[in-house]
Amino acid sequence: MYKCKSGQFNRPRNYLSGMVDIVKTDTYRQLLEKELKLLGCSNLSKIVESLLRNAEYATLEEQSGLSASDLRGARRRTKKKAKRILEAKQIKENRRERVERNKRRNKTKFGTGIVSSTSNITKTDIPQDQRDAFYKTQEWKDARDEWKVGKDQVCACCGRRPDPNYKKAPIDRNRSQEEKEFLYNEFNDNRLLVDHILPIKTYWGLRLEKHNFQYLCGTCNKEKCNTISYKDVKKVLGKVKPIEILKVESN
């Protein structure tokens, strides 16, 4: 690791020097072709090969239909782009190798190896049937009821409070569609639900995290659904302590 004066760790400017000749990589060639194509270069393949051999710009102007400054700029931009891509690949590969090395070391030293590592704030994509099953579990009911103790019963979104005198209308299949919709909206306005601020579809690890609970009326809960706002992410994750969850295997 490399440490700068501010105390933050950064990679050096010449991260790829000595390891990769950028100009000789397939990434550089592909990016150069795209760059020249955007500029309307003639004889594309021939010009690319000539540039890779460091041919003089002046000799390529007539063949390519581009000026020497255009060709020089294309090479400069391409090299920068290729360097960023190759550095990102190298960092990713180094990280993967480090994880594999730690697995082998743990297995040798402790008789176990880390198979996977996740966190309670890792993003997920949980299917509907799994979410529905969770809301029927006792652990959810216990966490919800414990959170409700002492909480002000008001919708966190619209500020609506349920009417204490409200009574749900009896079922009548002969009502008009307009009346049914009115009663349905009235019902949603007068019930409070314990909602997950960050939906469990995307943040499954926070399904029992009480900092992720809030009261919503039925109407606001229906409108919110599984949407996520930056404000909510900042609000919840600022209070939640990340917990790493390791899955291990024995020898």
N, C-alpha and C positions, 0 to 999 in steps of 0.2 A: 504494500500500500504506500501511497505517496501523500505526504501531509504538507499543506501550504501554511503560510503565516497565520491565516485566520483560524487554523485548527481543523479545517474541513479536509476530508480526504478526496483527492482528485487524481485522475490519471495524468501522466506527463503529456506534453504536446506531441512528442515523438513516440507515441504509444506503439505504433506499428513499425517503426524503423528497426531494421535488422531482422525483422520477421517476415515481412511481405513486401514484394515489389509491386506496388499498386498498379502501375501501368501494364504489368504482364498478366493481370487477373482477368477472368471472364467478366467479372462485375464491371470493371473499367471499360472493357470493349463494348458491352451491351449499353452502358450509359452513354458512351461516346456516340454510338450509332443513333440513339434516341435524340441526343442533343443536336447532332448535325442534321437529322431528318427534320426537326422542328425549324431549323434555319433555312430549309429548302435546298440542301446540298445536292449537287449532281454527282453521279458516279460514286454513290455512297460507300459501297464496299471497298472500292479502290482507294478512296480518300482515307478511310479508316485505317487500312493496312499501311498506307504511306505515313500517316500520323503516328502510328505505333512504332514505325521504324525511324521516327524523328526526322522526317524529310523536311526540307526548307519550306516555309510557308509561302514564299514568293513563287515557287514552282507549282504550287497546288491551287493558286488563286483562279487560274483560267479553267482548270479541270473541274473545280468544285462550284464555281460561280459565287464564291464567297471571298471576302477580303481577308488579308492576313490577320487583321485585328479580330475578325469574327472567329477565325480558326483558333487563334491563340486564346480567346475568351472561352471558346467551347471546351478546349483542353483543360483550362484552369478550373472551370466550373465542374467539369466531369471528375477531375481528380479530387476535388473537395467532397463531392457527393460520394464517390467510391470510398474515400477514406472513412467517412462517417459510417457507411454501411458495413465496411469490413471491421471497423473498431467495435461496432455493436455486436457483430457475429462473434468476434474474438472474446468480448466480455461475457457473452452468453455461454460460449463454450468453456471458458475458464470457470464460470460459476457452476456449470454442470459437472465438470471434472472435480471441483472442490467438494461438491455434495457426494459424489461417488467415492471420493477418497475418504471422507468422514464416515461414510457407511462402512467401508472396509475396516477402518481403524476401530470403530465402535464394536464391530462384530468380533474382531480379534481380541480386543481388550476386555469387553464385557459379555461376550457371548450373544450379543443382540445387534441387529442392524436396523437403522431407520429406513422404513419402506417409503413413507410419505410424511410430509409436514404441511399442516394447514393452520389456519388461525380462525378465531371466532368472528373476525371481521372480513374474512375472505368472501368474495362475491360468489354466489351460487345461482343455480337455475332449477329450483325445486318444482316438480310437477304438481298439478292441482290435487290429484288423489292423495299424495303424501301430505300436503298441507291440510286437506280436509280431515285426514286421519289424526293429525297432530291436535287439532282443535277439539277432538273428542277424548284426548288423553287426560288422565288425572293430574299429571305434572303441569299441564297448561292451566287447568281449572284451579289448582292450588296456587300457582304463581299469580294468576289473574286476581283471585279473591284476596290474596295477601296484599297485592298492590292497591286494591280498591279501598282498603281500610284508611279512613281519615281523608280521603280525596274529595275535593269539591266536585259535585256532579254537574259539570258544565262542559259543553262541547269546546274542545281546544281550538276549533277552526272558526265557527260562526258565533260562539258564545251562547248558544241556545240552551235553555234548561227545560227538562221535561215537565209537562203540566202534571202536578201531583193528583189532579182530579180526572186525568184522562183515562178513559176506558175503551178498550179495543172493541170495535163494532162486531156484532155477531155475523157469521157467514150467511150471505144471501145471494144465491146464484142468479137471481132475477134482477139485480141492480143493473143500471145502465153503465156503460164503459166509463163515462165521465165521472159518475159517482164512485166507481171502483178506484179510479186513479186518485180522486180526492182523498178517499179513506186510506189508500196506500201511502200517500205522501204525509198524511196526518200521523199515521202510525210511525213512519220513519222519523218524523220531527220530534216524536215523544218517546224515543228510546235512545239509550246511551250504550255504546259498545266500547270495549277495551280494544283499541286498535294498536297495531305495530307501526310506529312512525316510519321506520325503514322496513318495508314488507319482507316477510320471511321467505318469499320466493327468491329474493336477491340476497338477503342477509340471514340465512338459516341459522348461523351461529349465534344470532341475537334474539332467537325466538323466546327465550326465558329471561332476557335481560330487562330489568325493570326500568332502566333509563330509556328503553325503547317503547314504553307503553304510554298511551294517552287515551283520553275519552274523546270519542266522536259520536255525534248523533248519526242516525241511520242514513240521513240524506248526505251528509258530508263524507261519511265512510264509503257510500256508493260512488260518489264523485271522485274520491281520492284513489280508490282501487289499489293498484300496485305502482302508482307513480312515485318518483323520488325527486326531491328538490335538493339543490346544493345546501340550502339553509338547514334542511333536516339532517343531511349527512354531517355537516359541521356540528350541529347541535348534539347529536347522539354520539358520534365517534369521539367528540371532545370529552365526553364523560366516561366512555367505556375503556377499560384497561384491556389491551390486546392480550390474548392467551394463545400460546402456540400449542397445537395438538399434534403429537407425534404418534405415528403408527409404527410399531417395531415388530421384527421377526426374530425368533430364537434360532440358535444353531441346530 
